[in-house]
């Protein structure tokens, strides 16, 4: 799994961010893979004020991980668009690539 903990940049709504993630997921689905990214949010009643969102991706193997990052030119152009759009957010995020222990 990959886990990204972050806060949305000012001016980006949850609806807009979710739309971008759904577009990203569409590349995986169109390639015959399953939906890859899930967005989570800390509950409204929580006193957590930073890193309120998580983007989680799952992979069944190292090979699948590699294949999800090689989906063609349109995918690469969209990923570049996301990196530009969310550059500030991605610089501040906490990222971890984790493996199941059990």
Secondary structure as a PSIPRED ss2 file (coil, helix, strand):
# PSIPRED VFORMAT (PSIPRED V4.0)

   1 X C   1.000  0.000  0.000
   2 X E   0.000  0.000  1.000
   3 X E   0.000  0.000  1.000
   4 X E   0.000  0.000  1.000
   5 X E   0.000  0.000  1.000
   6 X E   0.000  0.000  1.000
   7 X C   1.000  0.000  0.000
   8 X C   1.000  0.000  0.000
   9 X C   1.000  0.000  0.000
  10 X C   1.000  0.000  0.000
  11 X C   1.000  0.000  0.000
  12 X C   1.000  0.000  0.000
  13 X C   1.000  0.000  0.000
  14 X H   0.000  1.000  0.000
  15 X H   0.000  1.000  0.000
  16 X H   0.000  1.000  0.000
  17 X H   0.000  1.000  0.000
  18 X H   0.000  1.000  0.000
  19 X H   0.000  1.000  0.000
  20 X H   0.000  1.000  0.000
  21 X H   0.000  1.000  0.000
  22 X H   0.000  1.000  0.000
  23 X H   0.000  1.000  0.000
  24 X H   0.000  1.000  0.000
  25 X H   0.000  1.000  0.000
  26 X H   0.000  1.000  0.000
  27 X H   0.000  1.000  0.000
  28 X H   0.000  1.000  0.000
  29 X H   0.000  1.000  0.000
  30 X H   0.000  1.000  0.000
  31 X C   1.000  0.000  0.000
  32 X C   1.000  0.000  0.000
  33 X C   1.000  0.000  0.000
  34 X C   1.000  0.000  0.000
  35 X C   1.000  0.000  0.000
  36 X C   1.000  0.000  0.000
  37 X E   0.000  0.000  1.000
  38 X E   0.000  0.000  1.000
  39 X E   0.000  0.000  1.000
  40 X E   0.000  0.000  1.000
  41 X E   0.000  0.000  1.000
  42 X C   1.000  0.000  0.000
  43 X C   1.000  0.000  0.000
  44 X C   1.000  0.000  0.000
  45 X C   1.000  0.000  0.000
  46 X C   1.000  0.000  0.000
  47 X C   1.000  0.000  0.000
  48 X C   1.000  0.000  0.000
  49 X C   1.000  0.000  0.000
  50 X C   1.000  0.000  0.000
  51 X C   1.000  0.000  0.000
  52 X C   1.000  0.000  0.000
  53 X E   0.000  0.000  1.000
  54 X E   0.000  0.000  1.000
  55 X E   0.000  0.000  1.000
  56 X E   0.000  0.000  1.000
  57 X E   0.000  0.000  1.000
  58 X C   1.000  0.000  0.000
  59 X C   1.000  0.000  0.000
  60 X C   1.000  0.000  0.000
  61 X C   1.000  0.000  0.000
  62 X H   0.000  1.000  0.000
  63 X H   0.000  1.000  0.000
  64 X H   0.000  1.000  0.000
  65 X H   0.000  1.000  0.000
  66 X H   0.000  1.000  0.000
  67 X H   0.000  1.000  0.000
  68 X C   1.000  0.000  0.000
  69 X C   1.000  0.000  0.000
  70 X C   1.000  0.000  0.000
  71 X C   1.000  0.000  0.000
  72 X C   1.000  0.000  0.000
  73 X H   0.000  1.000  0.000
  74 X H   0.000  1.000  0.000
  75 X H   0.000  1.000  0.000
  76 X H   0.000  1.000  0.000
  77 X H   0.000  1.000  0.000
  78 X H   0.000  1.000  0.000
  79 X H   0.000  1.000  0.000
  80 X H   0.000  1.000  0.000
  81 X H   0.000  1.000  0.000
  82 X H   0.000  1.000  0.000
  83 X H   0.000  1.000  0.000
  84 X H   0.000  1.000  0.000
  85 X H   0.000  1.000  0.000
  86 X C   1.000  0.000  0.000
  87 X H   0.000  1.000  0.000
  88 X H   0.000  1.000  0.000
  89 X H   0.000  1.000  0.000
  90 X H   0.000  1.000  0.000
  91 X H   0.000  1.000  0.000
  92 X H   0.000  1.000  0.000
  93 X C   1.000  0.000  0.000
  94 X E   0.000  0.000  1.000
  95 X E   0.000  0.000  1.000
  96 X E   0.000  0.000  1.000
  97 X E   0.000  0.000  1.000
  98 X C   1.000  0.000  0.000
  99 X C   1.000  0.000  0.000
 100 X C   1.000  0.000  0.000
 101 X C   1.000  0.000  0.000
 102 X C   1.000  0.000  0.000
